């Protein structure tokens, strides 16, 4: 290898090294704390997925729902309910951003509950609650649960195993 080629190669390695250092020093809004919950199919529709709770440095939580089996432009409402998935008429603790059928995803920032009380990531992942993704926002399809899962202290709690229909608003 010629001397000029060595200089070019060393220069490229130095530039690449500096680039990596810059990327490593990028700050983030997240603490690194993350909890992932499974969402099981709740009806005849083959929909399932996960709900990922990520703690932000300000104590709030980003909830990312990722589903497989959804399609089209349909918006599927997502509710955080108090109690486990089999609790009948469970109160809504928070309304999350609807899942878009074509992507199967939604992302919501939570720092307050429906009653106006504040909630941190640590409080949220300790809460006895569940997530339910509905087929539709209204009508009879509102009672069809596409996917659901227990979160916080409801994980592992005794339940009938059946997914209860949500309280009518």
C-alpha positions in Angstrom: 0.0 0.0 0.0 1.4 3.4 -0.9 2.1 6.1 1.6 -0.7 8.3 0.3 -3.2 5.4 0.5 -2.2 4.9 4.1 -2.8 8.6 4.9 -6.2 8.5 3.2 -7.2 5.3 5.1 -6.0 6.7 8.5 -7.9 10.0 7.7 -11.1 8.1 6.9 -10.8 6.0 10.1 -10.4 9.1 12.2 -13.4 10.8 10.6 -15.5 7.6 11.1 -14.3 7.5 14.7 -15.3 11.1 15.4 -18.7 10.4 13.8 -19.3 7.5 16.2 -18.3 9.6 19.2 -20.8 12.3 18.1 -23.6 9.7 17.9 -22.7 8.3 21.3 -23.0 11.7 23.0 -26.5 12.4 21.7 -28.8 13.1 24.6 -32.1 11.4 25.0 -35.4 12.3 26.8 -35.6 8.7 28.1 -34.1 7.2 31.3 -33.6 3.7 29.8 -36.4 2.2 32.0 -38.8 0.2 29.8 -41.5 -2.4 30.5 -43.1 -4.5 27.8 -46.5 -6.2 28.2 -48.1 -8.8 25.9 -51.4 -8.1 24.3 -53.4 -11.2 23.4 -56.1 -11.6 20.9 -59.5 -10.7 22.4 -61.9 -11.9 19.7 -62.2 -13.9 16.5 -59.8 -11.4 14.8 -56.2 -12.7 14.8 -54.8 -9.5 16.4 -52.1 -9.5 19.1 -49.0 -7.5 20.0 -47.2 -5.6 22.7 -47.5 -2.4 24.8 -44.2 -0.9 25.6 -44.0 1.6 28.4 -40.9 3.9 28.3 -39.9 6.3 31.1 -39.0 9.8 30.2 -36.6 11.9 32.3 -39.6 14.1 33.4 -41.3 11.1 34.9 -43.9 10.8 32.2 -44.4 7.7 30.1 -44.5 7.0 26.4 -46.8 4.0 25.6 -46.2 2.4 22.2 -48.8 -0.2 21.2 -47.6 -2.4 18.3 -50.1 -4.9 16.8 -50.0 -7.5 14.1 -53.2 -8.4 12.2 -54.6 -4.9 11.6 -55.1 -3.3 8.2 -56.5 -0.4 6.3 -57.3 3.1 7.4 -59.4 2.0 10.4 -58.5 3.7 13.8 -58.8 1.3 16.7 -59.4 3.0 20.1 -57.0 2.1 22.9 -58.1 2.4 26.5 -56.2 1.9 29.8 -58.7 0.4 32.2 -58.5 0.0 36.0 -58.6 -3.7 37.0 -57.6 -6.7 35.0 -58.8 -7.8 31.6 -61.7 -9.8 33.1 -63.0 -7.0 35.3 -66.5 -6.2 34.1 -67.4 -2.5 33.6 -63.8 -1.4 34.5 -63.4 2.4 34.6 -61.3 4.1 31.9 -58.1 5.4 33.5 -56.8 7.0 30.3 -57.6 7.2 26.6 -54.6 6.4 24.4 -53.9 7.3 20.8 -55.8 5.0 18.5 -53.9 2.3 16.6 -53.9 2.9 12.9 -54.8 -0.3 11.0 -52.3 0.1 8.2 -49.3 0.4 10.6 -50.6 -1.5 13.7 -49.1 1.2 15.9 -50.0 4.0 18.3 -47.9 6.2 20.5 -49.2 8.1 23.5 -47.5 10.3 26.2 -49.1 9.8 29.6 -48.6 12.0 32.6 -52.2 12.4 33.8 -55.1 10.0 34.1 -58.7 10.6 33.0 -59.6 11.9 36.5 -56.9 14.6 36.2 -54.5 13.1 38.7 -50.8 12.9 37.7 -49.1 9.6 37.2 -45.4 8.8 36.8 -43.9 5.9 35.0 -43.2 4.1 38.3 -46.8 4.6 39.4 -48.2 3.5 36.0 -46.3 0.2 35.9 -47.4 -0.5 39.5 -51.1 0.3 38.7 -53.6 -2.6 38.7 -54.8 -2.0 35.1 -55.2 -3.4 31.6 -55.0 -2.2 28.0 -57.8 -2.9 25.6 -57.8 -2.2 21.9 -61.3 -1.9 20.4 -62.5 -2.6 16.9 -64.4 0.7 16.7 -65.1 3.8 18.7 -68.9 3.4 18.6 -71.8 1.1 17.8 -71.8 -2.6 18.4 -68.2 -2.9 17.1 -67.1 -0.9 20.1 -67.7 -4.0 22.3 -65.3 -6.1 20.2 -61.9 -6.2 21.8 -59.2 -6.8 19.2 -56.4 -7.3 21.7 -55.9 -6.8 25.5 -53.4 -7.4 28.2 -52.9 -6.8 31.9 -50.3 -4.3 33.0 -48.7 -3.3 36.3 -49.9 -5.2 39.4 -52.7 -6.9 37.3 -50.0 -9.1 35.5 -50.3 -12.5 37.1 -53.4 -11.5 39.0 -56.1 -14.1 39.2 -58.8 -13.5 36.6 -61.4 -15.6 34.8 -59.2 -15.5 31.7 -62.1 -14.0 29.7 -61.8 -10.4 28.4 -64.7 -8.4 29.8 -66.6 -5.9 27.7 -65.9 -2.3 28.7 -68.2 0.0 30.5 -70.5 2.0 28.2 -69.8 5.7 28.4 
